[in-house]
């Protein structure tokens, strides 16, 4: 179920409403090129990747861009917009639950008062006699209504505490996510560059010995360099 939850939250992060809020973030105004985009939401949709990582129960939000500071600002804006939206949805859900609970309380309270009034007015009226069984049923109704009211009051306290917690929650909460910037100094890239230099030097040695381009080793070196270039 948690994997499904992560997938749902990842979809919420890429929701156009969330991305629109991210595009309006004050931090992105520092980049005129972003403000000049005709479709900022479309740009974020195309360039910001959101991938749930089920094995670690995380969601990775990332962007590849030539300016690390701009990429960080964009990703942070998207994450912050997601948290604001999620908190608002949580508040709306909790508020709706409180409204329904108060309606249940009012209904139960009315039933309880009606039953108590009937019990207080138990009399012999003409041919109508309240039997012991009738009184027992009425007493049980009152008892059940009181139990229900007690549970509803406890639920109300819990929901109110949740609402207070939601309203006091800081956005963004630095405990909820970590940001990291990866640059082209990645060790794997350095390794490929070194292999490319070494291969080019071997080819240069053969060229200095007047080996033609059709020489089998030089053909193989060019293939290796092409593969490394692609990487």
WOGI-V856002 format. One record per pair of residues at least 4 apart in sequence whose ideal C-beta (glycine too) atoms are under 7 Angstrom apart, sorted by sequence separation. I is the first residue (numbers start at 0). J is the second residue. D is the distance in Angstrom with one decimal. If there is no record, write none. Layout:
BEGIN
I/J/D ; I/J/D
END
This chain:
BEGIN
0/4/6.3 ; 1/5/6.4 ; 2/6/6.6 ; 3/7/6.4 ; 4/8/6.4 ; 5/9/6.2 ; 6/10/6.6 ; 7/11/6.6 ; 8/12/6.6 ; 9/13/6.9 ; 10/14/6.8 ; 14/18/6.9 ; 15/19/6.1 ; 16/20/6.8 ; 17/21/6.4 ; 18/22/6.3 ; 19/23/6.8 ; 30/34/6.9 ; 31/35/6.0 ; 38/42/6.2 ; 39/43/6.5 ; 40/44/6.3 ; 41/45/6.3 ; 42/46/5.9 ; 43/47/5.1 ; 66/70/6.4 ; 67/71/6.1 ; 68/72/6.4 ; 69/73/6.3 ; 70/74/6.3 ; 71/75/6.0 ; 72/76/6.2 ; 73/77/6.6 ; 74/78/6.4 ; 75/79/6.1 ; 76/80/6.2 ; 77/81/6.4 ; 78/82/6.6 ; 79/83/6.4 ; 80/84/6.2 ; 81/85/6.1 ; 82/86/6.2 ; 83/87/6.4 ; 84/88/6.4 ; 85/89/6.3 ; 86/90/6.3 ; 87/91/6.4 ; 88/92/6.3 ; 89/93/6.2 ; 90/94/6.0 ; 91/95/6.3 ; 92/96/6.5 ; 93/97/6.4 ; 94/98/6.5 ; 95/99/6.5 ; 96/100/6.1 ; 97/101/6.3 ; 98/102/6.7 ; 99/103/6.5 ; 100/104/6.3 ; 101/105/6.5 ; 102/106/6.5 ; 103/107/6.1 ; 104/108/6.0 ; 105/109/6.5 ; 106/110/6.5 ; 107/111/6.2 ; 108/112/6.4 ; 109/113/6.3 ; 110/114/6.3 ; 111/115/6.3 ; 112/116/6.2 ; 113/117/6.5 ; 114/118/6.4 ; 115/119/6.4 ; 116/120/6.3 ; 129/133/4.7 ; 131/135/6.2 ; 132/136/6.5 ; 133/137/6.4 ; 134/138/6.3 ; 135/139/6.4 ; 136/140/6.5 ; 137/141/6.6 ; 138/142/6.3 ; 139/143/6.2 ; 140/144/6.3 ; 141/145/6.4 ; 142/146/6.6 ; 143/147/6.3 ; 144/148/6.3 ; 145/149/6.5 ; 146/150/6.6 ; 147/151/6.2 ; 148/152/6.2 ; 149/153/6.6 ; 150/154/6.3 ; 151/155/6.3 ; 152/156/6.7 ; 153/157/6.6 ; 154/158/6.2 ; 155/159/6.1 ; 156/160/6.4 ; 157/161/6.5 ; 158/162/6.3 ; 159/163/6.4 ; 160/164/6.3 ; 161/165/6.3 ; 162/166/6.4 ; 163/167/6.2 ; 164/168/6.4 ; 168/172/6.6 ; 171/175/6.8 ; 181/185/6.3 ; 186/190/6.3 ; 187/191/6.7 ; 188/192/6.4 ; 189/193/6.4 ; 190/194/6.5 ; 191/195/6.3 ; 192/196/6.5 ; 193/197/6.3 ; 194/198/6.2 ; 195/199/6.3 ; 196/200/6.4 ; 197/201/6.7 ; 198/202/6.6 ; 199/203/6.3 ; 200/204/6.6 ; 201/205/6.9 ; 202/206/6.3 ; 203/207/6.4 ; 204/208/6.8 ; 206/210/6.3 ; 210/214/4.1 ; 214/218/6.8 ; 215/219/6.4 ; 216/220/6.3 ; 217/221/6.5 ; 218/222/6.8 ; 219/223/6.5 ; 220/224/6.3 ; 221/225/6.4 ; 222/226/6.6 ; 223/227/6.4 ; 224/228/6.2 ; 225/229/6.7 ; 226/230/6.7 ; 12/17/6.1 ; 13/18/6.9 ; 22/27/6.7 ; 52/57/4.7 ; 64/69/5.9 ; 123/128/5.5 ; 129/134/5.9 ; 183/188/5.8 ; 184/189/6.8 ; 205/210/4.0 ; 212/217/5.9 ; 213/218/6.8 ; 11/17/6.5 ; 27/33/5.1 ; 28/34/6.2 ; 33/39/6.7 ; 36/42/5.2 ; 52/58/6.9 ; 64/70/4.0 ; 51/58/5.1 ; 52/59/5.8 ; 210/217/5.9 ; 62/70/4.7 ; 121/129/4.7 ; 49/58/6.5 ; 50/59/4.9 ; 205/214/6.2 ; 49/60/5.3 ; 62/73/5.7 ; 205/216/6.0 ; 62/74/5.4 ; 205/217/5.4 ; 47/60/6.6 ; 48/61/5.0 ; 61/74/6.7 ; 121/134/6.3 ; 48/62/6.9 ; 60/74/5.4 ; 47/62/5.1 ; 202/217/5.6 ; 46/62/5.6 ; 22/39/3.9 ; 60/77/6.0 ; 22/40/6.0 ; 60/78/5.7 ; 202/220/4.2 ; 118/137/5.3 ; 201/220/5.9 ; 117/137/6.0 ; 118/138/7.0 ; 19/40/5.4 ; 22/43/6.4 ; 18/40/4.7 ; 21/43/6.3 ; 198/220/5.3 ; 114/137/5.9 ; 118/141/6.6 ; 15/40/5.5 ; 18/43/4.5 ; 198/223/5.0 ; 199/224/6.3 ; 18/44/6.3 ; 47/73/6.7 ; 114/140/4.8 ; 115/141/6.0 ; 198/224/5.5 ; 47/74/6.7 ; 114/141/4.8 ; 195/224/5.9 ; 47/77/5.6 ; 111/141/6.4 ; 114/144/6.4 ; 13/44/6.7 ; 195/227/4.2 ; 111/144/3.9 ; 194/227/5.8 ; 43/77/6.6 ; 110/144/5.4 ; 111/145/6.6 ; 13/49/5.2 ; 191/227/5.2 ; 12/49/4.8 ; 107/144/5.7 ; 111/148/6.6 ; 30/69/5.5 ; 191/230/5.0 ; 9/49/4.8 ; 107/147/5.0 ; 108/148/6.7 ; 9/50/7.0 ; 107/148/5.4 ; 9/51/4.7 ; 104/148/6.9 ; 107/151/6.5 ; 6/51/5.4 ; 27/72/6.1 ; 5/51/3.7 ; 12/58/7.0 ; 26/72/4.7 ; 27/73/6.7 ; 104/151/5.0 ; 5/53/6.3 ; 12/60/6.4 ; 103/151/5.8 ; 9/58/5.4 ; 27/76/5.8 ; 8/58/6.1 ; 26/76/5.8 ; 2/53/4.5 ; 5/56/6.9 ; 100/151/6.0 ; 24/76/3.8 ; 5/58/5.9 ; 100/154/5.8 ; 1/56/6.2 ; 21/76/4.3 ; 24/79/6.9 ; 100/155/5.6 ; 21/77/4.4 ; 24/80/6.9 ; 97/155/7.0 ; 100/158/6.5 ; 18/77/6.8 ; 21/80/4.0 ; 20/80/4.0 ; 97/158/5.1 ; 96/158/5.6 ; 17/80/4.9 ; 20/83/6.7 ; 17/81/5.4 ; 20/84/6.7 ; 12/77/6.5 ; 93/158/5.8 ; 97/162/6.9 ; 17/84/5.2 ; 16/84/6.9 ; 93/161/5.3 ; 94/162/6.8 ; 12/81/4.7 ; 93/162/4.9 ; 11/81/6.5 ; 90/162/6.8 ; 93/165/6.5 ; 11/85/6.9 ; 90/165/5.0 ; 89/165/5.4 ; 86/165/6.0 ; 86/168/6.0 ; 86/170/6.4 ; 83/170/5.4 ; 82/170/5.1 ; 82/171/5.2 ; 79/170/6.5 ; 79/171/4.9 ; 78/171/6.4 ; 78/176/5.8 ; 75/178/6.5 ; 74/178/6.8 ; 71/178/6.3 ; 71/180/6.0 ; 67/180/4.8 ; 67/182/6.5
END
